[in-house]
Amino acid sequence: MLNIVLHQPEIPSNTGNIGRTCVATGTRLHLIEPLGFSLSEKALKRAGMDYWKNLDVTVYEDYEDFLRKNPGAKIYYATTKAPNVYTDVTYEPDCYIMFGRESGGIPEDILVNNQETCVRIPMNPEIRSLNLANSAAVVLYEALRQNNFEGMELQGHLRGYDWQ
């Protein structure tokens, strides 16, 4: 099972949207405190809709607590500062993909100690970054694609018609 990690997320609607994406893809969500909101906040629940109750989510006190509770985890760090493009790595079926807080990303002391697993989404140089929920979806779906969308439904179904 793939894992999304949010390091100190600040905006509840982004976390709610990412939570909904995790439920839709069978992905675990890991939240590293401090959070910029309460997990009972309305905006979080509204963005996650009624899916939040089905979310496999774990909250950690800090980055060290996360590492201690997930020993040996293969972690990819998504950052605008990375030398590698997110499509240039091979995502293991049980890897962790970490994203930083909206206002500052993943702390640079973490990034410099993990340069070989830092990845970025290419974008125009005039743009500082993409929305956190969009970034998480882009990288997660590449990891899912590489793992053949394991356990996911690959064909849609029409209600009143059949596909020819």
C-alpha positions in Angstrom: 0.0 0.0 0.0 1.3 3.4 -0.9 1.6 6.2 1.7 1.2 10.0 1.5 2.9 12.0 4.2 2.1 15.6 4.9 4.7 17.4 7.0 3.0 20.1 9.0 0.2 20.9 6.6 -1.5 24.3 7.2 -4.7 24.4 5.1 -7.5 22.1 6.1 -9.1 22.0 2.7 -5.9 20.7 1.1 -5.6 18.0 3.7 -9.3 17.1 3.2 -8.8 16.8 -0.5 -5.7 14.7 -0.1 -7.6 12.5 2.4 -10.3 11.9 -0.2 -7.8 11.0 -2.8 -6.2 8.6 -0.4 -9.5 6.9 0.2 -10.2 6.7 -3.5 -6.8 5.1 -4.2 -6.4 2.8 -1.1 -3.5 4.9 0.1 -2.6 5.6 3.8 -2.3 9.2 5.0 0.3 10.2 7.5 0.2 13.7 9.2 3.2 15.1 11.0 2.4 17.8 13.6 2.1 20.6 14.2 -1.0 20.9 12.0 -2.3 24.3 11.1 -5.8 23.2 11.9 -7.8 20.8 14.1 -8.8 17.4 12.7 -12.3 18.2 13.7 -12.4 21.4 11.6 -15.4 21.8 9.2 -13.2 22.7 6.2 -11.3 19.5 6.5 -14.4 17.4 6.7 -16.1 19.3 3.9 -13.2 18.8 1.5 -12.9 15.2 2.4 -16.7 14.9 2.2 -18.2 11.7 3.7 -15.0 9.8 2.8 -13.0 11.0 5.8 -14.5 8.3 8.1 -13.0 5.6 5.7 -9.5 7.2 5.7 -6.5 5.2 7.1 -4.7 8.1 8.8 -2.0 8.3 11.4 -0.8 11.4 13.2 2.7 11.9 14.5 4.2 14.3 17.0 7.1 15.3 14.8 9.3 14.1 12.0 11.4 12.0 14.4 8.3 10.3 15.7 7.3 9.5 12.1 10.8 8.0 11.4 10.8 6.0 14.6 7.3 4.5 13.9 8.1 3.7 10.3 11.7 2.2 10.5 13.2 1.4 7.1 10.5 3.3 5.2 11.5 4.2 1.6 10.6 7.9 1.5 10.4 10.2 -1.5 10.4 13.9 -0.7 8.4 16.0 -3.1 9.8 19.5 -3.3 10.2 22.4 -5.8 13.9 22.3 -4.9 14.7 18.7 -6.0 17.2 17.8 -8.7 15.1 14.8 -9.9 11.8 14.8 -11.8 9.0 12.7 -10.1 8.7 10.5 -13.2 12.5 9.6 -13.1 12.2 7.3 -10.0 10.7 3.9 -9.4 8.1 3.9 -6.7 8.0 0.8 -4.6 4.4 -0.5 -3.8 4.9 0.4 -0.1 6.8 3.6 -0.4 6.1 6.9 1.3 5.7 10.2 -0.6 6.2 13.2 1.6 4.9 16.8 1.0 5.7 19.8 3.0 3.6 22.6 4.4 2.0 25.0 2.0 4.0 28.1 3.0 7.5 26.6 3.1 7.6 23.0 2.0 9.7 20.3 3.6 12.5 21.8 5.8 15.8 22.0 3.9 17.7 20.1 6.6 15.6 17.1 5.8 16.0 17.6 2.0 19.8 17.8 2.0 20.0 14.6 4.0 17.8 12.8 1.4 18.9 14.3 -1.9 18.7 11.0 -3.8 15.0 10.6 -3.1 13.9 14.2 -3.6 11.6 14.7 -6.5 10.0 17.6 -8.2 7.1 18.3 -10.6 8.3 20.4 -13.6 6.5 23.7 -14.0 7.1 27.1 -15.5 9.9 29.0 -13.8 7.6 32.0 -13.0 5.4 29.8 -10.8 6.5 29.2 -7.2 4.6 26.0 -6.7 1.4 24.0 -7.4 -1.4 23.6 -4.9 -0.5 20.9 -2.3 -3.6 18.7 -3.1 -2.9 18.8 -6.8 0.8 18.0 -6.3 0.0 15.0 -4.1 -2.4 13.7 -6.7 0.1 14.1 -9.6 2.9 12.2 -7.8 0.6 9.6 -6.2 -1.0 8.7 -9.6 2.4 8.2 -11.1 3.3 5.8 -8.3 0.0 4.0 -8.8 0.6 3.8 -12.6 4.0 2.4 -12.0 2.5 -0.3 -9.7 -0.2 -1.1 -12.4 -3.0 0.5 -10.3 -2.9 -2.5 -8.0 -6.4 -3.2 -6.6 -8.1 -0.4 -8.5 -11.0 -0.5 -10.9 -9.6 0.2 -14.3 -12.8 0.4 -16.4 -15.7 2.7 -15.8 -19.3 1.6 -16.2 -22.2 3.4 -17.8 -25.6 3.3 -16.1 -27.9 3.0 -19.1 -25.6 2.0 -21.9 -22.9 -0.5 -22.8 -19.4 0.4 -24.1 -19.1 -0.8 -27.7 
